[in-house]
């Protein structure tokens, strides 16, 4: 089985994330996409991060009913901060018959050289890159195991959604209805 790993804070998950996950699950050779909720990205500040299980719950609600996409808490049991190479090593040991592929934006592939053991990632895993406007993906996209896709993108961010919630503004259509209902019921980001 070929699994695409779409890592992120998903703080909160929004339709932009879901469009990319669905595109990769249905328009590439992947069998499934796991939306991996990261407890803490070592390159991001934790101040505005909702709880791990709150974010996981929102991703589960957002992906419910889609057999091609599932939420994953695989990094919750691993040491923090989360490093992609450690997660990949753990997954390969846990699922030796699976082939894992990284899904990332053009902004991330451009900074991959800053990641822990990035050479090991490049040498051992395929990377599916979705282009991001205003980011030059750099020379790593020229490697044979890096594949660039023109996935549909939305100019929407979790930061904008959190700001909208703090200001009492509508986030309708930016996140699935089930996610809105849970955010409102649990008072996340407000």
Buried (B, 14 or more C-beta within 10 A) or exposed (E): EEBBBBBBBBBBBBBBBBBBBBBBBEEBEBEBBBBBBBBBBEEEEEEEBBEBEBBBBBBBBBBEEBEBBBBBBBBBEBEEBBBBBBBBBBBBEEEEEBBBBBBBBBBBBBBBEEBEBBEBBBEBBBBBBBBBEEBEBBEBBEEEBBBBBEBEBEEBEBEBBBBBBEEEEEBEEBBBEBBBEBBEEBEBBE
